[in-house]
Amino acid sequence: MVENPQDITYIGETDFRNARKKFGIKNTDRFRHIYIIGKTGTGKTTLIENMIAQDIIRGNGVAFLDPHGSSAEKMLDYVPEHRVKDVIYFAPFDMNYPISFNVLEDAGGPDERHKVANGILSVMKTIWVDAFSGRMEYLVQNVLLALLEYPNATLLGFNRMLTDKEYRKLIVDNVKDPSVRSFWIDDYGKWDDKYRREAGAAIQNKIGQFTSNPIIRNIIAQPKSSFNLQEIMDNQKIFIGNLSKGLLGEQNAQLLGGMLSTKIYLAAMSRAKHPEEYIEKKLPGFYLYADEFQNFANESFASVLSEARKYKLSLTMAHQYVTQLVETVRDAVIGNVGTMIVFRIGPQDAELFEREFAPEFVQQDMVGLAFAQVYMRLSIDGMTSRAFSARTLPPIAKPAISMKERVFLSSREIYARPRAEVEIEIEEWFKPIPSQKQLDHQEYLKQKRAEVEATGGVWVEEEADKLYPAPVEDEEDHRGYNKKSFYKSQSQLPRYGDRDRPSGSAQSRPYSPRQRYTPPIENAPQKPSKIIVSPELQGLINTLDSSTKEEKIKAVKKDSFPEEKKIKDSISLDDMGSNTNTAISTKWQKEKEAREKEKEKRLIEKTAKPESTSALKDILNRIKIATPPSPDKSTTPHTSRATEQQAQQSIQQQTSQKTVASSNLLEYTSPTATTVHSDIVPSQHTLSNPGTTQNEVDTDVLRQVLE
């Protein structure tokens, strides 16, 4: 036995010369770690509680991760009055005052960021085994590494990184790591939408379930953690994590516990910056207890066990049976721990541990152990003893005056925040990220407001919104981000070609970088607000506006002069008022006039239908688009000019007598005479195609449709 009891953590008692003697383990030997295994109800929890209580009473730094919750609350009873403010009681289900834990905070340099990302990734892979593939692991790692570089990023940004293009651009623009940056630009940027959804769907569902729980969300969504684990270790504080699976859900408790244990490991590894002599003499030891530790052990656990001793981190691990551990973790535990304590176990586990405890104890002995009885191999001065039997100690008596309530209130006051404050911040975080166009528009409005106020005017938000409307957003670039931000100049933008083809796309799509925001042009001319027309003419206008030029030609050919093959074939795009009308040759113009004269003549001959003839002539007269007939030299080469004028007058007199009442027709105002609001500049308005002038209306279409 050691003379100074403060250097010993008592474990149990054993027979020594026919007397029961209490024994324990030296603090220095505890850094070789302690492994406890046994069935439910055999005494494991009592042993762990006794060891933690001794550390708390002696002033040691302690962290306890309890997946059940009952032991965590019980430990608060053992806190001395002078250590009340040393306790961080991590109770996620205290929803009115959530404590903050951001696993992405203070990652440090590139090496530290990769350690944090790998640690979180290992926890996720341990819990969600079926969700991970090689592609999934690659994606998750790059999401975490990108978020770790961005200030105040939290796990809430994980799914948003995959679904919100503006948030993704915000994060990626800040990435300095060339490998991570290359992934988001050259790999993820070229994936099409379908491939992106397939790649991230499984992990998005898992993370979404985790972050959508309001208990969890209010903890992990706060950018600044309430506690610093490295400070807890160096200042010998007490961290008690109540991770009750009944209140949090099994997977949520596992994920929170895994991330907490990862951060504790990394906090211990950060001591590597100090010389070994300084660590040995100046830095205090820290003792981590993990019940049901298989929930928190991951692929990197083997390296933690081998290196934690150098940084004075002691691990005490307990669970129920071996098959709860993956093979790599099981081999690391059995091969690295200094002290092994076995309560009653099952036959399969007994077969495995018989190799460790033989020849003193065999398989049948381990299966038949009574309550609180153990077989163990104890680390003594760095050497592992032969196996011996013992009985664990009964629960340590609680103090007469419990500080439990004071500890709870003190921890809430120092480390927690009101729920309302936290949820307001989260709601603000979820607001859409403004695009570059929106930012430019906001800047433009600021300038306009300054101009108005500088002249003594009053800026009215409602009127400003009408006068300077917000810009319309462009469709998302097919690569999901603004490529301009990744190149120094426009000349460095990628060329359109096969290498720009998105994965899974049948053909390449040209890259179209988003245009910069252009402020609205003030006092720009607008179209007339009102033109009065009849229902008949409105239908014609709608037909012309909604039809293509080819459809218009087809409609005219179908309805006009079916017996005249020559006239049908003569109608072309130029006749319909195409953009080439301004360049029509003199010869073609003469031919056009001749055709129009022939059509006019044919119309007049059809006087057997007085309604259609009078309606047509009234329309032609009212909208002032009747074209004076030109002499048709091809058909009447010897007709004099006077004879032509007389014929025209005769036609007008004949048709005017058969005009129907104007109230049954239309009322149409010439474009130049249209009355509009005084603050709007009227624009030219015709029934022809865009290439025609004001007086050069498409009379062919109008006449034939109305006939």
KABELGI-V754197 format. One record per pair of residues at least 24 apart in sequence whose ideal C-beta (glycine too) atoms are under 10 Angstrom apart, sorted by the first residue. I is the first residue (numbers start at 1). J is the second residue. Records with the same first field share a line. If there is no record, write none. Layout:
I->J / J
This chain:
2->26
5->54 / 58
6->54 / 58 / 59 / 60
7->58
8->54
9->34 / 50 / 51 / 52 / 54 / 55 / 58 / 60 / 287 / 314 / 316
10->50 / 51 / 54 / 392 / 393 / 396
11->36 / 47 / 50 / 51 / 54 / 339 / 341 / 374 / 376 / 378 / 390 / 392 / 393
12->43 / 47 / 50 / 341 / 372 / 373 / 374 / 376 / 389 / 390 / 391 / 392 / 393
13->390 / 391 / 392 / 393 / 394
14->374 / 376 / 388 / 389 / 390 / 391
15->388 / 389 / 390 / 391
20->390 / 391
21->390
22->390 / 393
23->378 / 388 / 390 / 393
24->51 / 54 / 378 / 393
25->51 / 314 / 338 / 339 / 376 / 378 / 379 / 380
26->378 / 379 / 380 / 381 / 382
27->55 / 58 / 60 / 285 / 287 / 312 / 314
28->285 / 309 / 312 / 314 / 379 / 381 / 382
29->314 / 338 / 339 / 378 / 379 / 380 / 381 / 382 / 383 / 384
30->55 / 285 / 287 / 309 / 312 / 314 / 315 / 316 / 338 / 339 / 379
31->285 / 286 / 287 / 308 / 309 / 310 / 311 / 312 / 313 / 314 / 315 / 338 / 379 / 382
32->305 / 308 / 309 / 314 / 315 / 336 / 337 / 338 / 339 / 379 / 382 / 383 / 384
33->288 / 304 / 305 / 306 / 308 / 309 / 313 / 314 / 315 / 316 / 317 / 333 / 336 / 337 / 338 / 339 / 340 / 379
34->287 / 289 / 314 / 315 / 316 / 317 / 318 / 337 / 338 / 339 / 340 / 341 / 376 / 378 / 379
35->293 / 305 / 315 / 316 / 317 / 318 / 319 / 333 / 334 / 336 / 337 / 338 / 339 / 340 / 341 / 342 / 376 / 377
36->289 / 291 / 293 / 316 / 317 / 318 / 319 / 337 / 339 / 340 / 341 / 342 / 343 / 374 / 376 / 392
37->317 / 318 / 319 / 320 / 321 / 322 / 324 / 325 / 333 / 340 / 341 / 342 / 343 / 344 / 345 / 349 / 352 / 353 / 366
38->318 / 319 / 320 / 321 / 341 / 342 / 343 / 344 / 345 / 349 / 366 / 369 / 373 / 374
39->320 / 321 / 343 / 344 / 345 / 346 / 349 / 367 / 369
40->320 / 321 / 343
41->343 / 344 / 371
42->320 / 342 / 343 / 344 / 345 / 369 / 370 / 371 / 372 / 373 / 374 / 392
43->343 / 344 / 369 / 370 / 371 / 372 / 373 / 374 / 391 / 392 / 393 / 394
44->291 / 292 / 318 / 319 / 320 / 341 / 343 / 372 / 374 / 392
45->70 / 71 / 74 / 291 / 318 / 395
46->71 / 371 / 372 / 392 / 393 / 394 / 395 / 396
47->316 / 318 / 341 / 343 / 372 / 374 / 392 / 393 / 395
48->75 / 289 / 290 / 291 / 316 / 317 / 318
49->74 / 75 / 78 / 289 / 291 / 395 / 396
50->78 / 392 / 393 / 394 / 395 / 396
51->287 / 289 / 316 / 393 / 396
52->78 / 238 / 240 / 287 / 289 / 316 / 396
53->77 / 78 / 79 / 395 / 396 / 397 / 398 / 399
54->78 / 287 / 396
55->236 / 238 / 285 / 286 / 287 / 289 / 314 / 316
56->80 / 83 / 86 / 87 / 238 / 240
57->83 / 396 / 399
58->236
59->83 / 86 / 236 / 238 / 284
60->236 / 238 / 284 / 285 / 286 / 287 / 314
61->86 / 232 / 233 / 234 / 235 / 236 / 237 / 238 / 239 / 284 / 285 / 286 / 287 / 288 / 312 / 313 / 314
62->86 / 87 / 232 / 236 / 237 / 238 / 239 / 240 / 286 / 287 / 288 / 289 / 314
63->88 / 90 / 229 / 232 / 233 / 237 / 238 / 239 / 240 / 241 / 260 / 261 / 264 / 267 / 286 / 287 / 288 / 289 / 290 / 313
64->90 / 238 / 239 / 240 / 241 / 242 / 287 / 288 / 289 / 290 / 291 / 316
65->90 / 239 / 240 / 241 / 242 / 243 / 253 / 256 / 257 / 258 / 260 / 261 / 264 / 288 / 289 / 290 / 291 / 292 / 293 / 295 / 296
66->90 / 240 / 241 / 242 / 243 / 244 / 253 / 257 / 289 / 290 / 291 / 292
67->241 / 242 / 243 / 244 / 245 / 246 / 248 / 250 / 253 / 254 / 256 / 257 / 290 / 291 / 292 / 293 / 295 / 296
68->242 / 243 / 244 / 245 / 246 / 253 / 291 / 292
69->93 / 241 / 242 / 243 / 244 / 245 / 246 / 247 / 248 / 253
70->242 / 244
71->240 / 242 / 289 / 291
72->240 / 241 / 242 / 243 / 244 / 291
73->240 / 242 / 244 / 404 / 408
74->395 / 398 / 404
75->238 / 240 / 242 / 289 / 404 / 407
76->238 / 240 / 242 / 402 / 403 / 404 / 405 / 406 / 407 / 408 / 411
77->398 / 399 / 401 / 402 / 403 / 404 / 407
78->238 / 396 / 397 / 398 / 399 / 402 / 403 / 404
79->238 / 240 / 399 / 402 / 403 / 404 / 406 / 407 / 410
80->399 / 403
81->399 / 401 / 403 / 406 / 407
82->403
83->236 / 237 / 238 / 403 / 407
84->238 / 403 / 404 / 406 / 407 / 408 / 409 / 410 / 411
85->237 / 406 / 407 / 410 / 411 / 413 / 414
86->232 / 235 / 236 / 237 / 238 / 239 / 407 / 410 / 411
87->237 / 238 / 239 / 240 / 403 / 406 / 407 / 408 / 410 / 411 / 414 / 415
88->226 / 227 / 228 / 229 / 232 / 237 / 238 / 239 / 240 / 241 / 407 / 410 / 411 / 414 / 415 / 416
89->238 / 239 / 240 / 241 / 242 / 404 / 407 / 408 / 409 / 410 / 411 / 412 / 415 / 416
90->219 / 226 / 227 / 239 / 240 / 241 / 242 / 243 / 256 / 260 / 411 / 415 / 416
91->240 / 241 / 242 / 243 / 244 / 247 / 408 / 411 / 412 / 416
92->213 / 215 / 216 / 218 / 219 / 220 / 241 / 242 / 243 / 244 / 247 / 248 / 252 / 253 / 256
93->215 / 242 / 243 / 244 / 246 / 247 / 248
94->215 / 219 / 242 / 408 / 411 / 412 / 416 / 419
95->214 / 215 / 218 / 219 / 419
96->218 / 412 / 416 / 418 / 419 / 420
97->218 / 409 / 411 / 412 / 413 / 415 / 416 / 417 / 418 / 419 / 422
98->214 / 215 / 216 / 217 / 218 / 219 / 220 / 221 / 222 / 226 / 412 / 416 / 417 / 418 / 419 / 421 / 422 / 423
99->218 / 219 / 222 / 225 / 226 / 227 / 411 / 412 / 414 / 415 / 416 / 417
100->154 / 218 / 219 / 220 / 221 / 222 / 223 / 224 / 225 / 226 / 227 / 415 / 416 / 417 / 422
101->154 / 155 / 216 / 219 / 220 / 222 / 225 / 226 / 227 / 229 / 241 / 256 / 259 / 260 / 263 / 415
102->152 / 153 / 154 / 155 / 156 / 219 / 220 / 221 / 222 / 223 / 224 / 225 / 226 / 259 / 263
103->144 / 148 / 154 / 155 / 220 / 225 / 255 / 256 / 258 / 259 / 260 / 262 / 263 / 266
104->144 / 147 / 148 / 149 / 150 / 152 / 153 / 154 / 155 / 157 / 158 / 220 / 223 / 225 / 259
105->148 / 151 / 152 / 153 / 154 / 222 / 223 / 224 / 225 / 228 / 263
106->148 / 224 / 225 / 228 / 229 / 230 / 263 / 266 / 270
107->144 / 145 / 147 / 148 / 149 / 153 / 266
108->148 / 266 / 270
110->145 / 148 / 149 / 176 / 177 / 179 / 180
112->148 / 266 / 269 / 270
113->144 / 145 / 146 / 147 / 148 / 149 / 177 / 180
114->141 / 144 / 145 / 148 / 177 / 179
115->262 / 265 / 266 / 269 / 270 / 300
116->144 / 145 / 148 / 259 / 262 / 263 / 266
117->141 / 142 / 143 / 144 / 145 / 146 / 147 / 148 / 180
118->144 / 145 / 262 / 298 / 299 / 300
119->144 / 258 / 259 / 261 / 262 / 263 / 265 / 266 / 298 / 299 / 300 / 304
120->144 / 148 / 155 / 158 / 255 / 258 / 259 / 262 / 263 / 298
121->145 / 262 / 298 / 299 / 300
122->258 / 262 / 297 / 298 / 299 / 300 / 301
123->254 / 255 / 256 / 257 / 258 / 259 / 260 / 261 / 262 / 295 / 296 / 297 / 298 / 299 / 300
124->203 / 206 / 207 / 210 / 255 / 258 / 259 / 298
125->298 / 299
126->254 / 255 / 258 / 294 / 295 / 296 / 297 / 298 / 299 / 301 / 326 / 329
127->206 / 210 / 250 / 251 / 252 / 254 / 255 / 258 / 295 / 298
128->202 / 203 / 205 / 206 / 207 / 210 / 251 / 254 / 255
129->326
130->202
131->201 / 202 / 203 / 204 / 205 / 206 / 207
132->202 / 203 / 206
133->199 / 202
135->195 / 198 / 199 / 200
136->199 / 200 / 201 / 202 / 203
137->203
138->183 / 187 / 188 / 199
139->183 / 187 / 188 / 191 / 196 / 199 / 200 / 203
140->200 / 203 / 207
141->180 / 183
142->175 / 177 / 179 / 180 / 181 / 182 / 183 / 184 / 187 / 188
143->168 / 171 / 180 / 183 / 184 / 188 / 200 / 203 / 207
144->180
145->175 / 177 / 179 / 180 / 181 / 183 / 184
146->171 / 172 / 174 / 175 / 177 / 180 / 181 / 183 / 184
147->171 / 174 / 175
148->175 / 177 / 180
149->174 / 175 / 176 / 177 / 180 / 181
150->174 / 175
151->223
152->222 / 223 / 224 / 429
153->223
154->211 / 217 / 219 / 220 / 221 / 222 / 223 / 224 / 426 / 429
155->207 / 210 / 211 / 216 / 217 / 219 / 220 / 221 / 255 / 259
156->207 / 211 / 217 / 220 / 221 / 222 / 223 / 426 / 429 / 430
157->211 / 221 / 429
158->200 / 203 / 204 / 206 / 207 / 208 / 210 / 211
159->200 / 203 / 204 / 205 / 206 / 207 / 208 / 210 / 211 / 212
160->211 / 429 / 430 / 433
161->188 / 200 / 204
162->188 / 196 / 197 / 199 / 200 / 201 / 203 / 204 / 207 / 480
163->196 / 197 / 200 / 204
164->430 / 432 / 433
165->433 / 435 / 476 / 477 / 479 / 480 / 481 / 482
166->432 / 433 / 434 / 435 / 436 / 438 / 473 / 476 / 481 / 482
167->429 / 432 / 433
168->433 / 480 / 481
169->433 / 435 / 436 / 480 / 481 / 482 / 485 / 486
170->433 / 434
171->433
172->480 / 481 / 482 / 485 / 486
173->481 / 482 / 485 / 486
181->486
184->480 / 481 / 486
185->479 / 481 / 483 / 485 / 486 / 487
186->479 / 486
187->503
188->479 / 480 / 481
189->477 / 478 / 479 / 480 / 481 / 483 / 486 / 502
190->478 / 479 / 480 / 499 / 500 / 501 / 502 / 503 / 504 / 505
191->479 / 480 / 502 / 503 / 504
192->478 / 479 / 480 / 501 / 502 / 503 / 504 / 505 / 509
193->476 / 478 / 480 / 502 / 504
194->502 / 503 / 504 / 505
195->502 / 503 / 504 / 505
196->480 / 503
198->504
206->251 / 255
207->255
209->249 / 251 / 252
210->249 / 251 / 252 / 255 / 256
213->248 / 249 / 252
214->419 / 423 / 426
215->247 / 248 / 249 / 252 / 256
216->248 / 249 / 252 / 253 / 255 / 256
217->422 / 423 / 426
218->417 / 419 / 422 / 423 / 425 / 426
219->256 / 416 / 422
220->255 / 256 / 259
221->422 / 423 / 425 / 426 / 429 / 430
222->417 / 421 / 422 / 425 / 426
223->425 / 429
224->417
225->263 / 415
226->411 / 414 / 415 / 416 / 417
227->263 / 411 / 414 / 415
228->263 / 267
229->260 / 263 / 264 / 265 / 266 / 267 / 268 / 270 / 286
230->263 / 264 / 266 / 267 / 268 / 269 / 270 / 271 / 286
231->267
232->264 / 267 / 286
233->264 / 267 / 268 / 270 / 271 / 283 / 284 / 285 / 286 / 287 / 288 / 311 / 312 / 313
234->267 / 270 / 271 / 282 / 283 / 284 / 286
235->284
236->284 / 285 / 286 / 287
237->286
238->407 / 411
239->264 / 286 / 288
240->289 / 407 / 411
241->290
243->291 / 292 / 295 / 296
245->292 / 295
250->295
251->295
253->292 / 295 / 296
254->292 / 294 / 295 / 296
255->295 / 296
256->295 / 296
257->290 / 291 / 292 / 293 / 295 / 296
258->295 / 296 / 297 / 298
259->296
260->288 / 290 / 296
261->288 / 290 / 293 / 295 / 296 / 297 / 298 / 301 / 304 / 315
262->296 / 298 / 300 / 304
264->288 / 290 / 296 / 304 / 308 / 313 / 315
265->296 / 298 / 300 / 301 / 303 / 304 / 307 / 308 / 311 / 313 / 315
266->304
267->311 / 313
268->304 / 307 / 308 / 309 / 310 / 311 / 312 / 313 / 315
269->303 / 304 / 307 / 308 / 310 / 311 / 313
270->311
271->310 / 311 / 312 / 313
272->307 / 310 / 311
274->311
276->310 / 311
279->310 / 311 / 312
280->310 / 312
283->311 / 312
284->312
285->311 / 312 / 313 / 314
286->311 / 312 / 313 / 314
287->312 / 313 / 314 / 315 / 316
288->313 / 314 / 315 / 316 / 317
289->314 / 315 / 316 / 317 / 318
290->315 / 316 / 317 / 318 / 319
291->316 / 317 / 318 / 319
292->317 / 318 / 319 / 320 / 324
293->317 / 318 / 319 / 324 / 325 / 329 / 333
294->318 / 319 / 320 / 321 / 322 / 323 / 324 / 325 / 326 / 329 / 330 / 333
295->319 / 324
297->324 / 325 / 326 / 328 / 329 / 330 / 332 / 333
298->326 / 328 / 329
299->326 / 328 / 329 / 332
300->328 / 329 / 332
301->325 / 326 / 328 / 329 / 332 / 333 / 336
302->328 / 329 / 331 / 332 / 333 / 335 / 336
303->332
304->332 / 336
305->329 / 332 / 333 / 335 / 336 / 337
306->332 / 335 / 336
308->336
309->336 / 338
316->341
318->343
320->345 / 346 / 349
321->345 / 346 / 348 / 349
322->346 / 348 / 349 / 351 / 352 / 353
323->348 / 349
337->377 / 379 / 384
338->377 / 378 / 379 / 380 / 382 / 383 / 384 / 385
339->376 / 377 / 378 / 379 / 380 / 384 / 385
340->374 / 375 / 376 / 377 / 378 / 379 / 384 / 387
341->374 / 375 / 376 / 377 / 378 / 390 / 392
342->366 / 369 / 373 / 374 / 375 / 376 / 377 / 387
343->369 / 370 / 371 / 372 / 373 / 374 / 375 / 376 / 392
344->368 / 369 / 370 / 371 / 372 / 373 / 374 / 375
345->369 / 375
353->387
356->384 / 387
357->386 / 387 / 388 / 389
358->387
359->386 / 387
360->386 / 387 / 388 / 389
361->387 / 388 / 389
365->389
435->471 / 473 / 474 / 482 / 514 / 517
436->471 / 482 / 484 / 485 / 514 / 515 / 516 / 517
437->470 / 471 / 472 / 473 / 474 / 514 / 515 / 516 / 517 / 518
438->470 / 471 / 473 / 517
439->517
440->471 / 516 / 517 / 518 / 519
441->468 / 469 / 470 / 471 / 517 / 518 / 519 / 520
442->470 / 517
443->517 / 519
444->468 / 471 / 517 / 518 / 519 / 520
445->470 / 519
447->519
448->519 / 522
467->520 / 522
468->519 / 520 / 522
469->520
470->517
471->515 / 517 / 518 / 519 / 520
473->514
474->512 / 513 / 514 / 515
475->512 / 514
476->514
477->509 / 511 / 512 / 513 / 514
478->502 / 505 / 508 / 509 / 510 / 511 / 512
479->509 / 511
481->514
482->513 / 514
483->511 / 512 / 513 / 514
484->513 / 514 / 516
485->513 / 514
487->513
523->679 / 681
524->681
525->680 / 681 / 682 / 683
526->676 / 677 / 679 / 680 / 681 / 682 / 683
527->676 / 680 / 681 / 682 / 683 / 684 / 685
528->669 / 671 / 674 / 675 / 676 / 677 / 680 / 681 / 682 / 683 / 684 / 685
529->674 / 675 / 676 / 677 / 680 / 682
530->669 / 674 / 675 / 676 / 677
531->667 / 668 / 669 / 671 / 674 / 675 / 676 / 682 / 685
532->666 / 667 / 668 / 669 / 674 / 675
533->623 / 666 / 667 / 668 / 669 / 687
534->619 / 622 / 663 / 664 / 665 / 666 / 667 / 668
535->666
536->615 / 619 / 664 / 665 / 666 / 705 / 706
537->619 / 622 / 623 / 665 / 666 / 667 / 668 / 687 / 702 / 705 / 706
538->666 / 668
539->705
540->619 / 666 / 687 / 701 / 702 / 705 / 706
541->668 / 687 / 702
543->701 / 705
544->576 / 577 / 687 / 688 / 689 / 698 / 701 / 702 / 705
545->687
547->576 / 701
548->576
549->573 / 575 / 576 / 577 / 578 / 689 / 691
550->576
552->576 / 577 / 689 / 698 / 700 / 701 / 705
553->700 / 701
555->701 / 704 / 705
556->698 / 700 / 701 / 702 / 703 / 704 / 705
557->704
558->704
559->701 / 703 / 704 / 705 / 706 / 707
560->599 / 602 / 603 / 700 / 701 / 703 / 704 / 705 / 707
561->598 / 599 / 602 / 603 / 704
563->602
564->598 / 599 / 602
566->595 / 598
567->595 / 598 / 599 / 602 / 700
570->594 / 595 / 598
571->595 / 700 / 701 / 704
573->689 / 691
574->691
575->698 / 699 / 700 / 701
576->688 / 689 / 691 / 692 / 698 / 700 / 701
577->686 / 687 / 688 / 689 / 690 / 691 / 692 / 693 / 696 / 697 / 698 / 700 / 701
578->689 / 690 / 691 / 692
579->689 / 690 / 691 / 692
580->691
581->688 / 689 / 690 / 691 / 692 / 693 / 696
582->691 / 692 / 693 / 696
583->691
589->630
590->630 / 631 / 632 / 633 / 634
591->634
592->627 / 630 / 700
593->627 / 628 / 629 / 630 / 631 / 632
594->629 / 630 / 631 / 632 / 633 / 634 / 635
595->632 / 700
596->627 / 628 / 629 / 630 / 632 / 699 / 700 / 703
597->627 / 628 / 629 / 630 / 631 / 632 / 634 / 635 / 636 / 644
598->629 / 632 / 634 / 635
599->699 / 700 / 703 / 704
600->626 / 627 / 628 / 629 / 630 / 632 / 648 / 651 / 699 / 703
601->629 / 632 / 635 / 647 / 651
603->651 / 655 / 703 / 704 / 707
604->647 / 650 / 651 / 652 / 654 / 655
606->707
607->654 / 655 / 658
609->658 / 707
610->655 / 657 / 658 / 659 / 660
611->658 / 660 / 664
612->706 / 707
613->654 / 655 / 658 / 659 / 660 / 707
614->655 / 656 / 657 / 658 / 659 / 660 / 661 / 665
615->658 / 659 / 660 / 664 / 665 / 666 / 706 / 707
616->655 / 659 / 702 / 703 / 706 / 707
617->651 / 652 / 654 / 655 / 656 / 658 / 659 / 660
618->655 / 656 / 658 / 659 / 660 / 661 / 662 / 664 / 665 / 666
619->665 / 666 / 668 / 702 / 703 / 706
620->655 / 699 / 702 / 703 / 706
621->652 / 655 / 656 / 659 / 662
622->662 / 665 / 666 / 667 / 668 / 669 / 670
623->666 / 667 / 668 / 669 / 670 / 687 / 697 / 702
624->668 / 670 / 695 / 697
625->668 / 670 / 686 / 687 / 688 / 694 / 695 / 696 / 697 / 698 / 699 / 702 / 703
626->652 / 697 / 699 / 703
627->695 / 696 / 697 / 699
670->694 / 695
